[in-house]
Amino acid sequence: MEKKVEIELIIFDMDGLMFDTEKISYIAWNEAAKQYNYQISRDLFEKTVGTDINKTKEIYIEHFGDRFPFDLIRSERAKISDEIVKTNGVPIKKGFCELMNLLNNGKIKKAVATSTSRKRALNLLSLVQIDGFFDYILCGDEIKNCKPNPEIFLKVADKLKCTPKKCLVLEDSEIGIIAAYQAGMIPIMVPDLKEPSKEIQSFIFSRMDSLFDVKSFLEEILK
């Protein structure tokens, strides 16, 4: 990595970045929708990745129409997702534990900025016993504008009194990258379900294959 950066804060997305939960979410949404005779395609689901629940509802209603029983399907989806996690545990992304160990020295502030609800986010973080690791956690039901609006990232930076241009954002989704770029931060993409488009590539500071690569990148900076 030849680009030189100064980092005060690292902001983590959650689903698809720290935890391999987007695949669980797709399975759960699809299984729940089938109970009401609907089929959610992979392409349609990917349009909702990184959005909050209100935007997700808007996307599904626009696609299926006003008769789509979103709230009922959402409720069933939560049950299915919870059961998968209860049975199999929270699937942690490769390199996440190693990255956490690197950042455990407290030299750089750490935060979570996720589009999911606070209840669900804290549940997942507590299940892997890292809810106390972060300096701040901000969730989708605590802001007015969801990603790709930069509000969530700017609020985190303001709360922790960090300069946006010195905030590194780790994201797996395109709308998360757009939000980080619009916030004037340093967007690093670790793709999960979808590779970045050519347009999104122009917003990315760096694309990395895994959190192991992020760890190696930060080790160089922290020397």
Secondary structure, DSSP 8 states (H G I E B T S, - for coil): -------SEEEE--BTTTB--HHHHHHHHHHHHHTTT----HHHHHTTTT--HHHHHHHHHHHH-TT--HHHHHHHHHHHHHHHHHHH---B-TTHHHHHHHGGGSSSEEEEEESS-HHHHHHHHHHTT-TTTSSEEEEGGGSSS-TTSTHHHHHHHHHTT--GGGEEEEESSHHHHHHHHHTT-EEEE--SSS---HHHHTT-SEE-SSHHHHHHHHHHHT-
